[in-house]
């Protein structure tokens, strides 16, 4: 597992605040170098652990979805799968 260092974390947080303020391109400019650096360090994928990150890095997510793990999307898919399983179990009873 590769973690961001303090400077990278500061850049990501600043990028998140820019996205929240409506400055998506500025946020992307702050976060993209961190994303690329994580991959250059050998990360197999990068966890997008905040809702603003996939907004800023949407192009990377669309072009290389296996490198981008959107935690909210993963949670939503798991919830839907769980719901279908629970419904199927209830119907089978």
QUIZIBEL-V657397 format. One record per helix or strand. SS is the DSSP state (A for helix, B for strand). FROM is the first residue (numbers start at 1). TO is the last residue. Records with the same first field share a line. If there is no record, write none. Layout:
SS->FROM-TO / FROM-TO
This chain:
A->6-20 / 24-40 / 51-56 / 58-63 / 65-67 / 71-92
B->46-48 / 68-70
